[in-house]
Amino acid sequence: MNNNDMNTLTSELLDLLVQIHNKLLNPSEMIKGSILPPSHIKVIFYLSHKKSMSVSQMAKCLDISKPNMTPIIDKLISDGYVDRYQDPNDRRKINVELTEKAHNFLKEKKIEIKNNLIDKLSSLEEEDLIELSFIIKDMHKIILKLK
């Protein structure tokens, strides 16, 4: 693929991501009615893909400064969404992991998001839904190959 083709591909992918963000996964809709601020939800969603993680590593991955991450984690601990413990391999590291309350919160949020997606997708014709299903499966296979 030449540079022009690669530029076109990346532009189209970026446009697609913006449309998905705006039309399907609008973050303000996703957190609507939530008792948690967006930064806290971001931490919970991120931790859901990890078993546990150090506070400093998570701050780096989420691009949140460590001084800002500490009160977020403290609040999530006090609200019962995460537990903090010392890393058994390195006592200097403090790790956090989700509690059962956080897992239940995520289950509820996923149901809300899926229901929202169902509402939005229901406006499509049957043939569009079938085509979208194939495209999503193909994209998923390709995206998993990215490094």
N, C-alpha and C positions, 0 to 999 in steps of 0.2 A: 504494500500500500504506500503510495507516495505522500508527500507532505500535504498537498492540497486535499487529498482524500481523507487523511488523518485529521486535518483541521475541520473539514466538513463533518466527519463522524463525531468529533469531540463537541462541536457546536450543537449538533442535533441531540447528542446525549445530554448535554447541559440543559438545553431547552426542554427535553423530556423530563428531566429531574425537577425543573422549576414547575412544570405543569402538574406533575405528580404531587409535588409539595403543595401547590396552590389549590388544585381541584380535588385531590383525594385525601391527602394527609395534612390538612391545615392544622399546624400545632395549636393554634388558639382554640380550635374546635375540640382537639383532643384533650386539652386540659380544662376545658369549660366545666365549671361546677366542681372542680377538684379542690379539696381542702389543702393540697400541697402546692407550693410555688413551683414554677417551671424548672428551676435549677435542681430542686429536690427530686422531681419526677425524672429529670435527665439522669441523675445519679442512680436512681432505682432501675430505670430501663437499662442503663449501661451495665450495672452489676448483675442484671438478670442473665447476661451472656457470659458471665464469669462466675466461677464458684466463689472466689473471694479475691480480694486485691488490697494492696497497701493504699493508704490514703494518698501518699505522695505520687504513686504511680497513676492512680485514678485521676488526680488533679492534673497531671501532665497529659493524660489521654483525652480528657474532657476540656482541656485548655482553660482550666479554672485555677487561679493562683492558690497555693497552699494555705495562705492566711484566710482566703474566702472559703476554701473547702472545709476547713475545721469546723466553723459554725454550722455548715450544712450537715456534716456528719453528726455533730453533736445533737442537732435538732431531730435528725432521722433516728438517732438512738433513743432520745427522750420520747419520741412518738411511737417507738416500737417497730420501726421499719428495718433497721439494721442493728447488728451486733458488732462490737469491736473486740478484738483479741490480739494478743501478742503472737507474732509469727514464731512457730516452734523451732524453725531453723535459724532465725536471726532475731534475737530478743529486742533489737533496736527498732525493728519494723512493727508497725501496728496495722493489722489487716481488718477489713470489714466484710461482712457478708449479709445477705438478705435474710430476714426472719420470715416466718410463716405469714405474718400480717402483710408483708411486702409482696409475697407471692400471691396472696389472695387479691391484693390491690391490682397487681398486674393482670391477673385473670379477668377481673372486672373491667379493667381498661381495654383489654384485648377484645372482650365481648362488645363493649361500646364501639370500638373502632371498626370491628367487623360489621356490626349493625349499620353503622354510618356508611361503610363501603357498599353494603347491600343496597341501601337506599339510593346511593349515587349510581351504582351500576345497573339498577333496575330500569333506568331510563333508556338503556341500550337495547337494540334489537338482538334477537337470538343469535343471528349470524355474527354480529359484532362481539358478543360474549364468547362465542366459540373461538373466534379468531384471537381475541384477547387472551384466552386461556392458553392457546398454543404459543403465542408470543411470550407470555410470562414464563412458561416452562422453558422455552429456548433461551430467554434472557438469563434465567436463573442458572442454567447449565454454564453459560458463558461467563457470567459474573463470578461464579465460584472458581473459575480458572485464573482470575486476577490475583496478582501478588500483593 
